[in-house]
Amino acid sequence: MAVAMVTTAVQQTPTIDEPVYVGTAAVQLQEHRLRLNPEHPPLGKLLVGAGVALADPRVDTSFEGDQGEVGRHLLYESGNDPWRLMLFARLPVIVLTLLFGLVVFAFARELAGPAAGLAALALYCFSPDVIAHGSLATLDVPAAGFLLTSVWLLWRARGRPRLFLPLAGAALGASLATKMSSLPAVPVLAALAAVSVWCGSAGADRRRALARAAAGAAVVTLTAVAVVWVTYLAVDPRLRWAPQQPVPEVRGLRGLAVELLPFPEAYRDGMRIQLAFENRPWQGFLFGRLYTGSLWYYLPAALLVKTPLGMLVLWAAGAVTVMAVRRLRPAAPYLLVPTAVLLAAAMQGSRDFGTRYAVFVPMFLAVAAGCVTALRTRRAAAVTGVLVACVAVSSLRTFPYYLPYSNEAFGGPARTHLRLHDAAVDWGQDLGRLADRLREEYRGERIWLVYKGSGVPSYYGIDAADPRKVPARDVRGLLVVSDSSAAKATGRLAELIHSSRPIDTVGHSITIYRR
């Protein structure tokens, strides 16, 4: 897994979101102020910032622009090497992703023994989604991994609540301080904390056990809140907050709920910005259908496409096993309830942009899947081994193109762009590979480019024009289109694509046409 993630991190150019986080991390390090990217709390950017600090980039503090412009200026206009800077920014997330794998192993081993731990770890390590997003300087894997760690510590708190409850609260706080999408997990984990304390209070009278359970839930919740505050104070001890962008007003019950959040004002304003995002009419793409708005079944469908077939089978078998086997049944609420609640919350979102919003699923369900080995029969062990091997083969076959992965039932990574778009297949990651391909195979050709991403084509030596700005009859030579742009193509671009002949693909995310 380490080899796969580092290789991917070295080869991929910045994805759409990464320059924002890298630029914000650099500004936080230089200015110690909460100014950019308020829609996400600071912890994930502090982690990315650890790598940025090691790279020691030149930061132009006089540059004024929005968060995306700041990131591109840092990478391409400040005299820095974007390849080196992006690798250093990605390394802390890679290390965290590997450490979360040890949590998966430990959790499954405690539930069902060493074989379960190894099976769970294998599923985690070969998960294309975890590899893809664990090798980027983004926030999805850290937030999900901290949540999994919190749940594991809550499970351990059944035996030693005084030690593990505060640690579980700290892990929950780390998740909340990384992404606000973790908020729906707070009542679930508070309830699990109460359950853990209740189970550890065997023999105590009912009233005292209830009091202890309530105290356990309070400890986890208050510790999580404290961690969020500490994270903001670590960036700016004076908590100066001057947003660059207008903060939308949120009314009604949602506005009241945001106002009551026990977090810094910057966090609450970030939540208001996130809620405003949810009101936008985003475009989605699923199984060849372009639509405006969101589909409630998008995430389950996307997971079906982007999860290895053997993993899907083991997820289902693991969920059934955890609920059916008596000694594993107490773990079912810890593994399945947070997964179900978070997935249900994510399905209500308005941005159908890929499975990164559900990257917690392969983490939690890897632990459940490992528990299939608790069925102590030779057939169960043999089938589990075969399915894990199938997952490994499917994952290795897509190396090093993990972002556009889809399983064999849907045609593999070469056909993912026919089913999904955006971060599920084409997130701007292959601009560098495109430059190499054009230099090696199409030197001297006239290039027309429609690129969806945050990279700067000219930096990589791509001399191209926008085909949408000239008459169609003038577009001759090579038409290069990001697959996300092709999926949403209408009007002039759609006509150009339909009247061109595809001749090559780059990284399963960019198509080259001949005109």
Secondary structure as the mmCIF struct_conf table of DSSP 4:
data_model
#
loop_
_struct_conf.conf_type_id
_struct_conf.id
_struct_conf.beg_label_comp_id
_struct_conf.beg_label_asym_id
_struct_conf.beg_label_seq_id
_struct_conf.end_label_comp_id
_struct_conf.end_label_asym_id
_struct_conf.end_label_seq_id
HELX_RH_AL_P HELX_RH_AL_P1 ALA A 2 GLN A 11
HELX_LH_PP_P HELX_LH_PP_P1 GLN A 12 PRO A 14
BEND BEND1 ILE A 16 ASP A 17
HELX_RH_AL_P HELX_RH_AL_P2 GLU A 18 GLU A 31
STRN STRN1 LEU A 34 LEU A 34
BEND BEND2 LEU A 36 LEU A 36
TURN_TY1_P TURN_TY1_P1 PRO A 38 GLU A 39
BEND BEND3 HIS A 40 HIS A 40
BEND BEND4 PRO A 42 PRO A 42
HELX_RH_AL_P HELX_RH_AL_P3 LEU A 43 ALA A 55
TURN_TY1_P TURN_TY1_P2 THR A 61 SER A 62
HELX_RH_AL_P HELX_RH_AL_P4 GLN A 67 TYR A 76
TURN_TY1_P TURN_TY1_P3 GLU A 77 GLU A 77
BEND BEND5 SER A 78 GLY A 79
HELX_RH_AL_P HELX_RH_AL_P5 PRO A 82 ALA A 112
HELX_RH_AL_P HELX_RH_AL_P6 PRO A 114 CYS A 125
TURN_TY1_P TURN_TY1_P4 PHE A 126 PHE A 126
HELX_RH_AL_P HELX_RH_AL_P7 PRO A 128 GLY A 134
TURN_TY1_P TURN_TY1_P5 SER A 135 SER A 135
BEND BEND6 LEU A 136 LEU A 139
HELX_RH_AL_P HELX_RH_AL_P8 ASP A 140 ARG A 156
TURN_TY1_P TURN_TY1_P6 ALA A 157 GLY A 159
HELX_RH_AL_P HELX_RH_AL_P9 PRO A 161 LEU A 176
TURN_TY1_P TURN_TY1_P7 ALA A 177 THR A 178
HELX_RH_3T_P HELX_RH_3T_P1 MET A 180 SER A 182
TURN_TY1_P TURN_TY1_P8 LEU A 183 PRO A 184
HELX_RH_AL_P HELX_RH_AL_P10 ALA A 185 CYS A 199
TURN_TY1_P TURN_TY1_P9 GLY A 200 GLY A 203
BEND BEND7 ALA A 204 ALA A 204
HELX_RH_AL_P HELX_RH_AL_P11 ARG A 206 VAL A 235
TURN_TY1_P TURN_TY1_P10 PRO A 237 ARG A 238
STRN STRN2 TRP A 241 TRP A 241
BEND BEND8 GLN A 244 GLN A 245
HELX_LH_PP_P HELX_LH_PP_P2 PRO A 246 GLU A 249
HELX_RH_AL_P HELX_RH_AL_P12 GLY A 252 LEU A 260
BEND BEND9 PRO A 262 PHE A 263
HELX_RH_AL_P HELX_RH_AL_P13 GLU A 265 GLU A 278
TURN_TY1_P TURN_TY1_P11 ASN A 279 ASN A 279
BEND BEND10 ARG A 280 ARG A 280
STRN STRN3 GLN A 283 LEU A 286
TURN_TY1_P TURN_TY1_P12 PHE A 287 GLY A 288
STRN STRN4 ARG A 289 THR A 292
BEND BEND11 GLY A 293 GLY A 293
TURN_TY1_P TURN_TY1_P13 TRP A 296 TYR A 297
HELX_RH_AL_P HELX_RH_AL_P14 TYR A 298 LYS A 306
BEND BEND12 THR A 307 THR A 307
HELX_RH_AL_P HELX_RH_AL_P15 LEU A 309 ALA A 324
BEND BEND13 VAL A 325 VAL A 325
TURN_TY1_P TURN_TY1_P14 ARG A 326 LEU A 328
HELX_RH_3T_P HELX_RH_3T_P2 ARG A 329 ALA A 331
HELX_RH_AL_P HELX_RH_AL_P16 ALA A 332 MET A 347
TURN_TY1_P TURN_TY1_P15 GLN A 348 GLN A 348
BEND BEND14 SER A 350 SER A 350
HELX_RH_3T_P HELX_RH_3T_P3 THR A 355 ALA A 358
TURN_TY1_P TURN_TY1_P16 VAL A 359 VAL A 359
HELX_RH_AL_P HELX_RH_AL_P17 PHE A 360 GLY A 370
HELX_RH_3T_P HELX_RH_3T_P4 CYS A 371 ALA A 374
BEND BEND15 LEU A 375 LEU A 375
BEND BEND16 THR A 377 THR A 377
HELX_RH_AL_P HELX_RH_AL_P18 ARG A 378 THR A 398
TURN_TY1_P TURN_TY1_P17 PHE A 399 PRO A 400
TURN_TY1_P TURN_TY1_P18 LEU A 403 PRO A 404
HELX_RH_3T_P HELX_RH_3T_P5 GLU A 408 PHE A 410
TURN_TY1_P TURN_TY1_P19 GLY A 411 GLY A 411
HELX_RH_3T_P HELX_RH_3T_P6 PRO A 413 LEU A 418
TURN_TY1_P TURN_TY1_P20 ARG A 419 ARG A 419
HELX_RH_3T_P HELX_RH_3T_P7 ASP A 422 ALA A 424
TURN_TY1_P TURN_TY1_P21 VAL A 425 VAL A 425
BEND BEND17 TRP A 427 GLY A 428
TURN_TY1_P TURN_TY1_P22 GLN A 429 ASP A 430
HELX_RH_AL_P HELX_RH_AL_P19 LEU A 431 GLU A 441
TURN_TY1_P TURN_TY1_P23 ARG A 443 GLY A 444
STRN STRN5 ILE A 447 VAL A 450
BEND BEND18 GLY A 453 GLY A 455
HELX_RH_3T_P HELX_RH_3T_P8 PRO A 457 TYR A 460
TURN_TY1_P TURN_TY1_P24 GLY A 461 GLY A 461
STRN STRN6 ALA A 464 ALA A 465
HELX_RH_3T_P HELX_RH_3T_P9 PRO A 467 LYS A 469
BEND BEND19 VAL A 470 VAL A 470
HELX_RH_3T_P HELX_RH_3T_P10 ALA A 472 ASP A 474
BEND BEND20 GLY A 477 GLY A 477
STRN STRN7 LEU A 478 SER A 482
HELX_RH_AL_P HELX_RH_AL_P20 ASP A 483 ALA A 487
TURN_TY1_P TURN_TY1_P25 LYS A 488 LYS A 488
HELX_RH_AL_P HELX_RH_AL_P21 GLY A 491 HIS A 498
TURN_TY1_P TURN_TY1_P26 SER A 499 SER A 499
BEND BEND21 SER A 500 SER A 500
STRN STRN8 ARG A 501 VAL A 506
TURN_TY1_P TURN_TY1_P27 GLY A 507 SER A 509
STRN STRN9 ILE A 510 ARG A 514
#
